[in-house]
Amino acid sequence: MKQTNSRDIGTLLEIMATLRDPIRGCPWDREQDFGSIAPYTIEEAYEVADAIDRDDLTDLRDELGDLLLQVVFHAQMAQEIQAFDFGDVVAAITEKMVRRHPHVFGTAVVATASAQKDAWEGLKAEERERRGGDTSAMAGVGQALPALIRAEKIGKRAARVGLDWPDVQGVVAKVREELDEVTAALRLNQQAAVEEEVGDLLLACTSLARHCHVDPEQALRQASRKFEARFRRVEAAVRQQGLEWLTLRPEQLDALWEVAKRHPS
C-alpha cells in the first residue's frame, strides 16, 4: 500500500486499519490492546506539553500528530469489536462542545472565563446526575491522573463546596503542621508512618499552590529544570577541576553548588 503525504484524516484511518490488518498488518500493531497502548497515549500527551514548554512549534506539530495517532489507534481497536469508531469519537466531542457552551451556541450569558469554568463544572455535574452516575463532588477526577495533578483537582473540588481554608495563612500553618508530623514520624523510625505523613505534606503543598494562584505542576517543572541546570553546572565544574564525584566532601559539593546557583538561570 503506497502512501503519500496527505492532509485527509481518512488516509490516516486507512493506514491504521492496514497496520491492524490480521494478514497484511504489522505484528507489533496487531498484538496491541487498549491497556498496552494507554501508556503511549499518556507519554505522547506529555511530549505535546514539553514542546509547548520549549516553545517549539515545529516539534509541537509533530507531537500533536503522534497524539492524534493514539486517538486513531484506540478508535480502530474499538471499531474492531464494534464498540465505536473514529466518527463516533468526533460526533461525541462535537456534541459535547456545543452542549457545554450554551453562551456561544445558545442563549445563555457568561461574562468571564472564571464564570465559564464554573458553568462547565456545573454542566458536567448535571450530566453525571442525568446518567445516574456518581454525584459526589469528586466524581470524574481520574484515578490515572499524575498524583500532583489529581491532588490539585480534588483540592479544587473540595473548595468548590466550601471545604477549604479561608486564606493562605491557614494553608501555610497546615504545611508547617504536616512537616512537624513528618519529623515526628522520622523520630519513631516508622517507614509506613513517614510515607503517610510525607503524602499529607505534599497534599497540603498543592493547596498552598492553589491559594497562591500557582500551578503546582508548572512550578515543580520549573524547579526541576532549575535544579537540573545547576546540577549540570556542578558536573561541568567537577570535570574542569579534574575532581572525582565519589571523593568530594559535602562541603566541597556545597561550595560548587553555591557557585552554580549564582549562574543566571
Secondary structure as UniProt FT lines:
FT   HELIX           9..19
FT   TURN            22..24
FT   HELIX           27..30
FT   HELIX           34..53
FT   TURN            54..55
FT   HELIX           57..80
FT   TURN            81..82
FT   HELIX           86..99
FT   HELIX           102..105
FT   HELIX           113..130
FT   TURN            131..132
FT   TURN            137..140
FT   TURN            143..144
FT   HELIX           147..160
FT   TURN            161..162
FT   HELIX           168..188
FT   HELIX           191..211
FT   TURN            212..213
FT   HELIX           216..240
FT   TURN            241..242
FT   HELIX           245..247
FT   HELIX           250..262
//
